[in-house]
């Protein structure tokens, strides 16, 4: 569907998925472009961020930190947007801001939560490498994982938006970094471009044995962002005093009911106990006030110095967001997934 | 079997239990009383401590912090013992010490690991209220659980050696304390004698609903020492930022293989994540150097001031240790379980 300046294309939640979402759970809707009232701005979406947490907002229960998306309403999400009309004294036409405009071409805002992006040369970075996903990596790894020189850090989804940054920051701390990714190409990227010490393909057989061989000194930090079989391979290798920041469990986001047995919880608890492991969940929204400034300063420096490399997986066209999102949950993205909705 | 001064009765591990241990997994053996060599003392066991961790040492795998008890060898365990012969310059005959003499009347020691108990009026307290079990409660609750004024603390095995102290220390911190125990008598004791705000009988139906009703503001600290169904009732009530010190999972010590499904791990991980929960295993052996002195000072004061009440479940006769231990794993003890092996 071509884009027209007088139409606001919106991707609505059409149905609550049972298990894995499909493109049929979304629908493309057209509405009039809204008109800002006094105190409002009209935002044009330039880039839309697609992130695994959105899967949870498709379920009726929503999450502890954000409510469910109502049926027949636009999917929510962070955007880089341009102010195209303004009746707000704080924002001028043409200004580019970080917003939460959702999966649509246009949105109104009263200015709350908008962050001006100034003259950023690559504004989509505000959604990834200088934004939420890299900030998630920074806080989870440094504040909870606390890797020390020479320790072994394992991170799954190693070329994803979060995992790729976790591994690179861990290397900067002097840790040994073992990645896990889906497919040989991603593994090569993790080692060759991101500087991981090694990276294992979770689609190849015998992940357990290969991970054990790759971690001869055990695992000191496991950055949990997937769950499932990777967690099972990691658990027996965790060292005494290991730290497990829990950032996501993408392998389970589609579970409609608890999966069949055996019950893996008792073994996990026994391991946690005997090895004095600290496991801690975190939601990045909690940490902006305290830690975003430090993150942004460090990350901007690392990027400028070429010490951290980012890879963006950019999709063109809002109408392709549903398929791209379905692919994200299947691990088909390669880097931070963003949808280019309009020219920046 | 009556006791004779020239015989060392020893309780040996006869078989490695499959699942729940029975008294047939132990056997009573008689040996000559050993004779100390130069540099050794001969210890007479006065009190033997029985603790759930011993179950793990009956399995061939042992634990991360202590090896398995070999078959046909005496069960290990902490004791209060009297020096009855000494060829060690540091210990005189008649001195009472904290030792690890195991399930037997007599043992030799080279003095390593012996702690003189001076003129303690109730030396068996060195095994419980002034010893390992209360120290476990102190470290787990204060250092990991970190209850704050007005928060809700839930502790299972509420009248046991650890749980009873957890709850009382939590009350001293100004927390609201909800206990869970097996049977109405224990629940009455927890409220009436130990000062818990309330205590629920886990043998009565609908624990989930009763726990939810007893925790209208949710749960901020869950001191995990049982696992199983209690954990399932606690999980949905944990608040954002809750802390879960993991001290033991007695409900699972008898598991020979992972229990059947459904698999409870994914739900646990999702809850941990969404509610930013910190879960941390600990082994009390790690903390003596740093924290025992503070514990001992605080606990001695609380006991002297009557602010903490201890209950000892005292069994008479070494020969009854196996049955008492089997009962401990079934929750039949009422207070810290000690075996009086000889007059103090």
Interface residues (C-beta under 8 A of the other chain):
Chain A: X63 X64 X65 X224 X227 X231 X240 X246 X247 X248 X249 X251 X252 X255 X257 X258 X259 X260 X261 X262 X263 X264 X265 X266 X267 X268 X269 X270 X271 X272 X273 X274 X275 X276 X277 X278 X279 X280 X281 X282 X283 X286
Chain B: X63 X64 X65 X224 X227 X231 X240 X246 X247 X248 X249 X251 X252 X255 X257 X258 X259 X260 X261 X262 X263 X264 X265 X266 X267 X268 X269 X270 X271 X272 X273 X274 X275 X276 X277 X278 X279 X280 X281 X282 X283 X286
